[in-house]
């Protein structure tokens, strides 16, 4: 995911929560399914 927040890499971002990460994963899957 090119648009992934830095927290996904550093694992230090306080906003990088399981909820937000899950939302991002579903958003990417949604993009893939919808072309």
PQR file of N, CA, C, O and H, with PARSE charges and radii, in Angstrom:
ATOM      1  N   UNK A   1       0.857  -1.202   0.000 -0.4000 1.5000
ATOM      2  CA  UNK A   1       0.000   0.000   0.000 -0.0000 2.0000
ATOM      3  C   UNK A   1       0.885   1.241   0.000  0.5500 1.7000
ATOM      4  O   UNK A   1       1.523   1.558   1.004 -0.5500 1.4000
ATOM      5  N   UNK A   2       0.919   1.918  -1.097 -0.4000 1.5000
ATOM      6  CA  UNK A   2       1.800   3.073  -1.226 -0.0000 2.0000
ATOM      7  C   UNK A   2       1.360   4.208  -0.311  0.5500 1.7000
ATOM      8  O   UNK A   2       2.178   5.031   0.099 -0.5500 1.4000
ATOM      9  H   UNK A   2       0.401   1.660  -1.912  0.4000 1.0000
ATOM     10  N   UNK A   3       0.065   4.254   0.009 -0.4000 1.5000
ATOM     11  CA  UNK A   3      -0.456   5.352   0.818 -0.0000 2.0000
ATOM     12  C   UNK A   3      -0.522   4.997   2.297  0.5500 1.7000
ATOM     13  O   UNK A   3      -1.140   5.716   3.082 -0.5500 1.4000
ATOM     14  H   UNK A   3      -0.600   3.586  -0.325  0.4000 1.0000
ATOM     15  N   UNK A   4       0.111   3.891   2.684 -0.4000 1.5000
ATOM     16  CA  UNK A   4       0.079   3.491   4.084 -0.0000 2.0000
ATOM     17  C   UNK A   4       0.787   4.537   4.940  0.5500 1.7000
ATOM     18  O   UNK A   4       1.821   5.069   4.535 -0.5500 1.4000
ATOM     19  H   UNK A   4       0.614   3.307   2.046  0.4000 1.0000
ATOM     20  N   UNK A   5       0.248   4.834   6.104 -0.4000 1.5000
ATOM     21  CA  UNK A   5       0.882   5.808   6.995 -0.0000 2.0000
ATOM     22  C   UNK A   5       2.226   5.294   7.487  0.5500 1.7000
ATOM     23  O   UNK A   5       2.473   4.088   7.498 -0.5500 1.4000
ATOM     24  H   UNK A   5      -0.591   4.402   6.433  0.4000 1.0000
ATOM     25  N   UNK A   6       3.089   6.212   7.891 -0.4000 1.5000
ATOM     26  CA  UNK A   6       4.415   5.821   8.360 -0.0000 2.0000
ATOM     27  C   UNK A   6       4.316   4.872   9.555  0.5500 1.7000
ATOM     28  O   UNK A   6       5.197   4.037   9.761 -0.5500 1.4000
ATOM     29  H   UNK A   6       2.888   7.192   7.882  0.4000 1.0000
ATOM     30  N   UNK A   7       3.255   4.999  10.333 -0.4000 1.5000
ATOM     31  CA  UNK A   7       3.085   4.159  11.509 -0.0000 2.0000
ATOM     32  C   UNK A   7       3.065   2.683  11.153  0.5500 1.7000
ATOM     33  O   UNK A   7       3.463   1.837  11.953 -0.5500 1.4000
ATOM     34  H   UNK A   7       2.539   5.677  10.166  0.4000 1.0000
ATOM     35  N   UNK A   8       2.597   2.377   9.941 -0.4000 1.5000
ATOM     36  CA  UNK A   8       2.552   0.977   9.532 -0.0000 2.0000
ATOM     37  C   UNK A   8       3.963   0.430   9.382  0.5500 1.7000
ATOM     38  O   UNK A   8       4.177  -0.780   9.452 -0.5500 1.4000
ATOM     39  H   UNK A   8       2.274   3.064   9.291  0.4000 1.0000
ATOM     40  N   UNK A   9       4.928   1.327   9.174 -0.4000 1.5000
ATOM     41  CA  UNK A   9       6.322   0.907   8.993 -0.0000 2.0000
ATOM     42  C   UNK A   9       7.072   0.990  10.324  0.5500 1.7000
ATOM     43  O   UNK A   9       7.781   0.056  10.697 -0.5500 1.4000
ATOM     44  H   UNK A   9       4.755   2.310   9.117  0.4000 1.0000
ATOM     45  N   UNK A  10       6.918   2.096  11.030 -0.4000 1.5000
ATOM     46  CA  UNK A  10       7.671   2.326  12.262 -0.0000 2.0000
ATOM     47  C   UNK A  10       7.019   1.646  13.460  0.5500 1.7000
ATOM     48  O   UNK A  10       7.694   1.336  14.442 -0.5500 1.4000
ATOM     49  H   UNK A  10       6.342   2.855  10.727  0.4000 1.0000
ATOM     50  N   UNK A  11       5.712   1.414  13.383 -0.4000 1.5000
ATOM     51  CA  UNK A  11       4.941   0.836  14.482 -0.0000 2.0000
ATOM     52  C   UNK A  11       5.012   1.745  15.710  0.5500 1.7000
ATOM     53  O   UNK A  11       4.899   1.268  16.839 -0.5500 1.4000
ATOM     54  H   UNK A  11       5.164   1.666  12.585  0.4000 1.0000
ATOM     55  N   UNK A  12       5.196   3.049  15.497 -0.4000 1.5000
ATOM     56  CA  UNK A  12       5.298   4.002  16.597 -0.0000 2.0000
ATOM     57  C   UNK A  12       4.169   5.028  16.559  0.5500 1.7000
ATOM     58  O   UNK A  12       4.020   5.823  17.487 -0.5500 1.4000
ATOM     59  H   UNK A  12       5.288   3.436  14.580  0.4000 1.0000
ATOM     60  N   UNK A  13       3.379   5.012  15.496 -0.4000 1.5000
ATOM     61  CA  UNK A  13       2.323   6.019  15.326 -0.0000 2.0000
ATOM     62  C   UNK A  13       1.165   5.723  16.278  0.5500 1.7000
ATOM     63  O   UNK A  13       0.570   4.649  16.191 -0.5500 1.4000
ATOM     64  H   UNK A  13       3.500   4.366  14.742  0.4000 1.0000
ATOM     65  N   UNK A  14       0.831   6.640  17.178 -0.4000 1.5000
ATOM     66  CA  UNK A  14      -0.261   6.405  18.132 -0.0000 2.0000
ATOM     67  C   UNK A  14      -1.599   6.227  17.435  0.5500 1.7000
ATOM     68  O   UNK A  14      -2.529   5.673  18.020 -0.5500 1.4000
ATOM     69  H   UNK A  14       1.315   7.512  17.249  0.4000 1.0000
ATOM     70  N   UNK A  15      -1.714   6.691  16.181 -0.4000 1.5000
ATOM     71  CA  UNK A  15      -2.957   6.541  15.428 -0.0000 2.0000
ATOM     72  C   UNK A  15      -3.011   5.209  14.697  0.5500 1.7000
ATOM     73  O   UNK A  15      -4.038   4.863  14.112 -0.5500 1.4000
ATOM     74  H   UNK A  15      -0.958   7.141  15.705  0.4000 1.0000
ATOM     75  N   UNK A  16      -1.917   4.462  14.725 -0.4000 1.5000
ATOM     76  CA  UNK A  16      -1.875   3.184  14.020 -0.0000 2.0000
ATOM     77  C   UNK A  16      -2.468   2.109  14.920  0.5500 1.7000
ATOM     78  O   UNK A  16      -1.747   1.278  15.472 -0.5500 1.4000
ATOM     79  H   UNK A  16      -1.083   4.743  15.200  0.4000 1.0000
ATOM     80  N   UNK A  17      -3.776   2.136  15.060 -0.4000 1.5000
ATOM     81  CA  UNK A  17      -4.471   1.192  15.932 -0.0000 2.0000
ATOM     82  C   UNK A  17      -4.964   0.007  15.120  0.5500 1.7000
ATOM     83  O   UNK A  17      -5.060   0.107  13.897 -0.5500 1.4000
ATOM     84  H   UNK A  17      -4.362   2.811  14.611  0.4000 1.0000
ATOM     85  N   UNK A  18      -5.278  -1.110  15.761 -0.4000 1.5000
ATOM     86  CA  UNK A  18      -5.830  -2.258  15.027 -0.0000 2.0000
ATOM     87  C   UNK A  18      -7.069  -1.876  14.227  0.5500 1.7000
ATOM     88  O   UNK A  18      -7.278  -2.378  13.122 -0.5500 1.4000
ATOM     89  H   UNK A  18      -5.200  -1.190  16.755  0.4000 1.0000
ATOM     90  N   UNK A  19      -7.894  -0.982  14.786 -0.4000 1.5000
ATOM     91  CA  UNK A  19      -9.113  -0.573  14.091 -0.0000 2.0000
ATOM     92  C   UNK A  19      -8.778   0.162  12.804  0.5500 1.7000
ATOM     93  O   UNK A  19      -9.330  -0.142  11.747 -0.5500 1.4000
ATOM     94  H   UNK A  19      -7.724  -0.574  15.683  0.4000 1.0000
ATOM     95  N   UNK A  20      -7.861   1.142  12.895 -0.4000 1.5000
ATOM     96  CA  UNK A  20      -7.529   1.924  11.707 -0.0000 2.0000
ATOM     97  C   UNK A  20      -6.822   1.047  10.684  0.5500 1.7000
ATOM     98  O   UNK A  20      -7.030   1.196   9.480 -0.5500 1.4000
ATOM     99  H   UNK A  20      -7.413   1.390  13.754  0.4000 1.0000
ATOM    100  N   UNK A  21      -5.987   0.131  11.166 -0.4000 1.5000
ATOM    101  CA  UNK A  21      -5.268  -0.755  10.238 -0.0000 2.0000
ATOM    102  C   UNK A  21      -6.252  -1.661   9.518  0.5500 1.7000
ATOM    103  O   UNK A  21      -6.135  -1.882   8.313 -0.5500 1.4000
ATOM    104  H   UNK A  21      -5.818   0.009  12.144  0.4000 1.0000
ATOM    105  N   UNK A  22      -7.235  -2.191  10.269 -0.4000 1.5000
ATOM    106  CA  UNK A  22      -8.251  -3.046   9.653 -0.0000 2.0000
ATOM    107  C   UNK A  22      -9.044  -2.259   8.621  0.5500 1.7000
ATOM    108  O   UNK A  22      -9.339  -2.768   7.540 -0.5500 1.4000
ATOM    109  H   UNK A  22      -7.329  -2.012  11.249  0.4000 1.0000
ATOM    110  N   UNK A  23      -9.390  -1.014   8.954 -0.4000 1.5000
ATOM    111  CA  UNK A  23     -10.142  -0.182   8.020 -0.0000 2.0000
ATOM    112  C   UNK A  23      -9.338   0.032   6.743  0.5500 1.7000
ATOM    113  O   UNK A  23      -9.891   0.008   5.644 -0.5500 1.4000
ATOM    114  H   UNK A  23      -9.149  -0.601   9.832  0.4000 1.0000
ATOM    115  N   UNK A  24      -8.032   0.242   6.891 -0.4000 1.5000
ATOM    116  CA  UNK A  24      -7.187   0.451   5.715 -0.0000 2.0000
ATOM    117  C   UNK A  24      -7.139  -0.817   4.870  0.5500 1.7000
ATOM    118  O   UNK A  24      -7.190  -0.754   3.641 -0.5500 1.4000
ATOM    119  H   UNK A  24      -7.582   0.262   7.784  0.4000 1.0000
ATOM    120  N   UNK A  25      -7.041  -1.970   5.533 -0.4000 1.5000
ATOM    121  CA  UNK A  25      -6.973  -3.237   4.797 -0.0000 2.0000
ATOM    122  C   UNK A  25      -8.259  -3.432   4.000  0.5500 1.7000
ATOM    123  O   UNK A  25      -8.211  -3.805   2.828 -0.5500 1.4000
ATOM    124  H   UNK A  25      -7.000  -2.022   6.531  0.4000 1.0000
ATOM    125  N   UNK A  26      -9.411  -3.182   4.630 -0.4000 1.5000
ATOM    126  CA  UNK A  26     -10.674  -3.347   3.918 -0.0000 2.0000
ATOM    127  C   UNK A  26     -10.796  -2.340   2.783  0.5500 1.7000
ATOM    128  O   UNK A  26     -11.355  -2.653   1.732 -0.5500 1.4000
ATOM    129  H   UNK A  26      -9.450  -2.880   5.582  0.4000 1.0000
ATOM    130  N   UNK A  27     -10.274  -1.129   2.990 -0.4000 1.5000
ATOM    131  CA  UNK A  27     -10.334  -0.119   1.936 -0.0000 2.0000
ATOM    132  C   UNK A  27      -9.522  -0.571   0.731  0.5500 1.7000
ATOM    133  O   UNK A  27      -9.944  -0.390  -0.412 -0.5500 1.4000
ATOM    134  H   UNK A  27      -9.820  -0.875   3.844  0.4000 1.0000
ATOM    135  N   UNK A  28      -8.357  -1.159   0.987 -0.4000 1.5000
ATOM    136  CA  UNK A  28      -7.521  -1.638  -0.119 -0.0000 2.0000
ATOM    137  C   UNK A  28      -8.207  -2.796  -0.831  0.5500 1.7000
ATOM    138  O   UNK A  28      -8.215  -2.857  -2.060 -0.5500 1.4000
ATOM    139  H   UNK A  28      -8.014  -1.306   1.915  0.4000 1.0000
ATOM    140  N   UNK A  29      -8.785  -3.721  -0.055 -0.4000 1.5000
ATOM    141  CA  UNK A  29      -9.480  -4.844  -0.677 -0.0000 2.0000
ATOM    142  C   UNK A  29     -10.658  -4.341  -1.496  0.5500 1.7000
ATOM    143  O   UNK A  29     -10.951  -4.886  -2.559 -0.5500 1.4000
ATOM    144  H   UNK A  29      -8.779  -3.672   0.944  0.4000 1.0000
ATOM    145  N   UNK A  30     -11.333  -3.310  -1.013 -0.4000 1.5000
ATOM    146  CA  UNK A  30     -12.479  -2.754  -1.726 -0.0000 2.0000
ATOM    147  C   UNK A  30     -12.012  -2.156  -3.046  0.5500 1.7000
ATOM    148  O   UNK A  30     -12.677  -2.313  -4.070 -0.5500 1.4000
ATOM    149  H   UNK A  30     -11.095  -2.867  -0.149  0.4000 1.0000
ATOM    150  N   UNK A  31     -10.872  -1.472  -3.026 -0.4000 1.5000
ATOM    151  CA  UNK A  31     -10.329  -0.902  -4.258 -0.0000 2.0000
ATOM    152  C   UNK A  31      -9.997  -2.021  -5.243  0.5500 1.7000
ATOM    153  O   UNK A  31     -10.263  -1.902  -6.439 -0.5500 1.4000
ATOM    154  H   UNK A  31     -10.332  -1.345  -2.194  0.4000 1.0000
ATOM    155  N   UNK A  32      -9.418  -3.099  -4.738 -0.4000 1.5000
ATOM    156  CA  UNK A  32      -9.046  -4.207  -5.619 -0.0000 2.0000
ATOM    157  C   UNK A  32     -10.290  -4.839  -6.243  0.5500 1.7000
ATOM    158  O   UNK A  32     -10.299  -5.155  -7.432 -0.5500 1.4000
ATOM    159  H   UNK A  32      -9.202  -3.196  -3.767  0.4000 1.0000
ATOM    160  N   UNK A  33     -11.331  -5.020  -5.444 -0.4000 1.5000
ATOM    161  CA  UNK A  33     -12.536  -5.676  -5.945 -0.0000 2.0000
ATOM    162  C   UNK A  33     -13.274  -4.802  -6.948  0.5500 1.7000
ATOM    163  O   UNK A  33     -13.937  -5.313  -7.851 -0.5500 1.4000
ATOM    164  H   UNK A  33     -11.324  -4.763  -4.478  0.4000 1.0000
ATOM    165  N   UNK A  34     -13.163  -3.488  -6.795 -0.4000 1.5000
ATOM    166  CA  UNK A  34     -13.900  -2.572  -7.659 -0.0000 2.0000
ATOM    167  C   UNK A  34     -13.048  -2.036  -8.802  0.5500 1.7000
ATOM    168  O   UNK A  34     -13.485  -1.158  -9.545 -0.5500 1.4000
ATOM    169  H   UNK A  34     -12.625  -3.072  -6.062  0.4000 1.0000
ATOM    170  N   UNK A  35     -11.847  -2.556  -8.943 -0.4000 1.5000
ATOM    171  CA  UNK A  35     -10.985  -2.089 -10.021 -0.0000 2.0000
ATOM    172  C   UNK A  35     -10.498  -0.699  -9.760  0.5500 1.7000
ATOM    173  O   UNK A  35      -9.756  -0.143 -10.570 -0.5500 1.4000
ATOM    174  H   UNK A  35     -11.492  -3.270  -8.339  0.4000 1.0000
TER
END
